[in-house]
Amino acid sequence: MKAVIAKKRCIGCGLCTDICPSVFKMTVKVYAEVYRKEVPPKYIKNAHEAKENCPVSIISLSE
Ligand code: SF4
């Protein structure tokens, strides 16, 4: 599974990094980015939770 964030629309709330810090991280420009393009199986549940809770719905997950 791959994770993608539409960074230009990120409001920098930090929620995804709180829920799934093994896949998402904040940058010095205060937006989130994916630092593991391939989500390890043990983090898939957390990645889905981050996607569902992103307030601006900009996290995509795909096989
Ligand atoms: S949850 Fe969404 S808006 Fe918040 S930091 Fe992550 S990608 Fe950005």
Backbone and ligand atoms as CSV (ligand in chain L), in Angstrom:
chain,resi,resn,atom,element,x,y,z
A,1,MET,N,N,0.836,-1.190,0.000
A,1,MET,CA,C,0.000,0.000,0.000
A,1,MET,C,C,0.878,1.251,0.000
A,2,LYS,N,N,0.440,2.239,-0.809
A,2,LYS,CA,C,1.180,3.495,-0.887
A,2,LYS,C,C,0.356,4.622,-0.268
A,3,ALA,N,N,1.035,5.584,0.327
A,3,ALA,CA,C,0.370,6.749,0.920
A,3,ALA,C,C,0.842,8.011,0.208
A,4,VAL,N,N,-0.105,8.925,-0.012
A,4,VAL,CA,C,0.214,10.199,-0.658
A,4,VAL,C,C,-0.545,11.307,0.073
A,5,ILE,N,N,0.106,12.455,0.246
A,5,ILE,CA,C,-0.553,13.637,0.821
A,5,ILE,C,C,-0.516,14.746,-0.222
A,6,ALA,N,N,-1.662,15.391,-0.437
A,6,ALA,CA,C,-1.706,16.575,-1.313
A,6,ALA,C,C,-1.196,17.758,-0.493
A,7,LYS,N,N,0.097,17.898,-0.457
A,7,LYS,CA,C,0.743,18.811,0.494
A,7,LYS,C,C,0.276,20.266,0.410
A,8,LYS,N,N,-0.042,20.724,-0.770
A,8,LYS,CA,C,-0.409,22.133,-0.926
A,8,LYS,C,C,-1.660,22.496,-0.128
A,9,ARG,N,N,-2.484,21.487,0.167
A,9,ARG,CA,C,-3.728,21.761,0.897
A,9,ARG,C,C,-3.626,21.403,2.383
A,10,CYS,N,N,-2.455,20.972,2.843
A,10,CYS,CA,C,-2.266,20.594,4.247
A,10,CYS,C,C,-2.326,21.838,5.129
A,11,ILE,N,N,-3.092,21.752,6.233
A,11,ILE,CA,C,-3.199,22.876,7.161
A,11,ILE,C,C,-2.255,22.713,8.353
A,12,GLY,N,N,-1.456,21.650,8.330
A,12,GLY,CA,C,-0.431,21.478,9.355
A,12,GLY,C,C,-0.948,21.167,10.746
A,13,CYS,N,N,-2.085,20.479,10.831
A,13,CYS,CA,C,-2.672,20.205,12.151
A,13,CYS,C,C,-1.866,19.164,12.935
A,14,GLY,N,N,-1.124,18.326,12.236
A,14,GLY,CA,C,-0.300,17.326,12.909
A,14,GLY,C,C,-1.023,16.050,13.310
A,15,LEU,N,N,-2.287,15.944,12.962
A,15,LEU,CA,C,-3.068,14.782,13.378
A,15,LEU,C,C,-2.533,13.480,12.781
A,16,CYS,N,N,-2.212,13.499,11.498
A,16,CYS,CA,C,-1.739,12.263,10.859
A,16,CYS,C,C,-0.422,11.786,11.480
A,17,THR,N,N,0.428,12.719,11.858
A,17,THR,CA,C,1.707,12.321,12.461
A,17,THR,C,C,1.506,11.810,13.882
A,18,ASP,N,N,0.466,12.306,14.562
A,18,ASP,CA,C,0.153,11.784,15.891
A,18,ASP,C,C,-0.382,10.360,15.798
A,19,ILE,N,N,-1.246,10.116,14.806
A,19,ILE,CA,C,-1.884,8.799,14.662
A,19,ILE,C,C,-0.912,7.769,14.092
A,20,CYS,N,N,-0.110,8.170,13.117
A,20,CYS,CA,C,0.739,7.205,12.397
A,20,CYS,C,C,2.127,7.794,12.130
A,21,PRO,N,N,2.916,8.003,13.187
A,21,PRO,CA,C,4.235,8.626,13.019
A,21,PRO,C,C,5.243,7.776,12.244
A,22,SER,N,N,4.914,6.523,12.022
A,22,SER,CA,C,5.837,5.674,11.264
A,22,SER,C,C,5.699,5.866,9.766
A,23,VAL,N,N,4.669,6.605,9.340
A,23,VAL,CA,C,4.459,6.841,7.907
A,23,VAL,C,C,4.459,8.336,7.580
A,24,PHE,N,N,3.887,9.168,8.480
A,24,PHE,CA,C,3.757,10.602,8.211
A,24,PHE,C,C,4.641,11.412,9.156
A,25,LYS,N,N,5.173,12.504,8.653
A,25,LYS,CA,C,5.959,13.396,9.510
A,25,LYS,C,C,5.704,14.842,9.094
A,26,MET,N,N,5.906,15.753,10.043
A,26,MET,CA,C,5.779,17.173,9.740
A,26,MET,C,C,7.110,17.671,9.192
A,27,THR,N,N,7.053,18.658,8.324
A,27,THR,CA,C,8.274,19.241,7.775
A,27,THR,C,C,8.524,20.591,8.444
A,28,VAL,N,N,9.672,21.166,8.197
A,28,VAL,CA,C,9.986,22.475,8.770
A,28,VAL,C,C,9.077,23.551,8.183
A,29,LYS,N,N,8.454,23.275,7.045
A,29,LYS,CA,C,7.511,24.224,6.453
A,29,LYS,C,C,6.100,24.030,7.006
A,30,VAL,N,N,5.979,23.206,8.037
A,30,VAL,CA,C,4.726,22.977,8.758
A,30,VAL,C,C,3.625,22.392,7.885
A,31,TYR,N,N,3.992,21.470,7.039
A,31,TYR,CA,C,2.991,20.620,6.429
A,31,TYR,C,C,3.473,19.187,6.541
A,32,ALA,N,N,2.546,18.281,6.424
A,32,ALA,CA,C,2.898,16.869,6.589
A,32,ALA,C,C,3.357,16.277,5.266
A,33,GLU,N,N,4.196,15.265,5.361
A,33,GLU,CA,C,4.573,14.522,4.170
A,33,GLU,C,C,4.743,13.056,4.535
A,34,VAL,N,N,4.741,12.252,3.498
A,34,VAL,CA,C,4.921,10.811,3.658
A,34,VAL,C,C,6.406,10.523,3.543
A,35,TYR,N,N,6.959,9.816,4.495
A,35,TYR,CA,C,8.370,9.465,4.333
A,35,TYR,C,C,8.592,7.979,4.138
A,36,ARG,N,N,7.498,7.223,4.066
A,36,ARG,CA,C,7.581,5.825,3.637
A,36,ARG,C,C,6.559,5.667,2.540
A,37,LYS,N,N,6.968,5.677,1.312
A,37,LYS,CA,C,6.024,5.556,0.198
A,37,LYS,C,C,5.249,4.255,0.283
A,38,GLU,N,N,5.935,3.222,0.704
A,38,GLU,CA,C,5.277,1.922,0.859
A,38,GLU,C,C,4.954,1.741,2.345
A,39,VAL,N,N,3.660,1.681,2.664
A,39,VAL,CA,C,3.249,1.551,4.060
A,39,VAL,C,C,3.447,0.105,4.514
A,40,PRO,N,N,4.276,-0.139,5.525
A,40,PRO,CA,C,4.469,-1.503,6.009
A,40,PRO,C,C,3.139,-2.062,6.534
A,41,PRO,N,N,2.895,-3.357,6.350
A,41,PRO,CA,C,1.625,-3.968,6.756
A,41,PRO,C,C,1.208,-3.637,8.182
A,42,LYS,N,N,2.141,-3.558,9.095
A,42,LYS,CA,C,1.748,-3.327,10.496
A,42,LYS,C,C,1.263,-1.897,10.744
A,43,TYR,N,N,1.448,-0.988,9.777
A,43,TYR,CA,C,0.989,0.397,9.951
A,43,TYR,C,C,-0.235,0.725,9.091
A,44,ILE,N,N,-0.753,-0.240,8.353
A,44,ILE,CA,C,-1.882,0.022,7.450
A,44,ILE,C,C,-3.113,0.508,8.216
A,45,LYS,N,N,-3.406,-0.104,9.341
A,45,LYS,CA,C,-4.579,0.302,10.122
A,45,LYS,C,C,-4.428,1.756,10.564
A,46,ASN,N,N,-3.261,2.120,11.067
A,46,ASN,CA,C,-3.032,3.503,11.510
A,46,ASN,C,C,-3.063,4.473,10.338
A,47,ALA,N,N,-2.543,4.060,9.190
A,47,ALA,CA,C,-2.564,4.935,8.008
A,47,ALA,C,C,-4.007,5.205,7.587
A,48,HIS,N,N,-4.863,4.176,7.645
A,48,HIS,CA,C,-6.281,4.376,7.325
A,48,HIS,C,C,-6.934,5.315,8.334
A,49,GLU,N,N,-6.585,5.160,9.596
A,49,GLU,CA,C,-7.160,6.034,10.629
A,49,GLU,C,C,-6.730,7.486,10.379
A,50,ALA,N,N,-5.471,7.691,10.008
A,50,ALA,CA,C,-4.993,9.044,9.705
A,50,ALA,C,C,-5.753,9.614,8.517
A,51,LYS,N,N,-5.941,8.798,7.491
A,51,LYS,CA,C,-6.691,9.243,6.313
A,51,LYS,C,C,-8.112,9.656,6.692
A,52,GLU,N,N,-8.775,8.825,7.469
A,52,GLU,CA,C,-10.169,9.101,7.826
A,52,GLU,C,C,-10.310,10.328,8.716
A,53,ASN,N,N,-9.270,10.660,9.459
A,53,ASN,CA,C,-9.369,11.775,10.401
A,53,ASN,C,C,-8.745,13.070,9.898
A,54,CYS,N,N,-8.090,13.053,8.755
A,54,CYS,CA,C,-7.508,14.290,8.212
A,54,CYS,C,C,-8.644,15.300,7.995
A,55,PRO,N,N,-8.576,16.477,8.622
A,55,PRO,CA,C,-9.693,17.439,8.530
A,55,PRO,C,C,-9.926,17.998,7.130
A,56,VAL,N,N,-8.938,17.904,6.264
A,56,VAL,CA,C,-9.133,18.423,4.912
A,56,VAL,C,C,-9.102,17.306,3.851
A,57,SER,N,N,-9.107,16.061,4.304
A,57,SER,CA,C,-9.235,14.884,3.409
A,57,SER,C,C,-8.248,14.884,2.252
A,58,ILE,N,N,-6.976,15.008,2.572
A,58,ILE,CA,C,-5.976,15.068,1.494
A,58,ILE,C,C,-5.016,13.883,1.512
A,59,ILE,N,N,-5.301,12.889,2.359
A,59,ILE,CA,C,-4.453,11.695,2.402
A,59,ILE,C,C,-5.085,10.625,1.517
A,60,SER,N,N,-4.302,10.077,0.604
A,60,SER,CA,C,-4.759,8.990,-0.272
A,60,SER,C,C,-3.953,7.735,0.023
A,61,LEU,N,N,-4.640,6.602,-0.007
A,61,LEU,CA,C,-3.987,5.303,0.154
A,61,LEU,C,C,-4.375,4.451,-1.027
A,62,SER,N,N,-3.414,3.763,-1.605
A,62,SER,CA,C,-3.721,2.911,-2.748
A,62,SER,C,C,-2.859,1.665,-2.727
A,63,GLU,N,N,-3.353,0.622,-3.340
A,63,GLU,CA,C,-2.598,-0.647,-3.392
A,63,GLU,C,C,-1.488,-0.553,-4.403
L,1,SF4,S1,S,-3.996,15.345,9.123
L,1,SF4,FE1,FE,-4.181,16.253,7.054
L,1,SF4,S2,S,-4.147,18.466,7.397
L,1,SF4,FE2,FE,-3.391,17.519,9.274
L,1,SF4,S3,S,-1.147,17.497,9.046
L,1,SF4,FE3,FE,-1.918,15.537,8.273
L,1,SF4,S4,S,-2.214,15.802,6.056
L,1,SF4,FE4,FE,-2.038,17.864,6.994
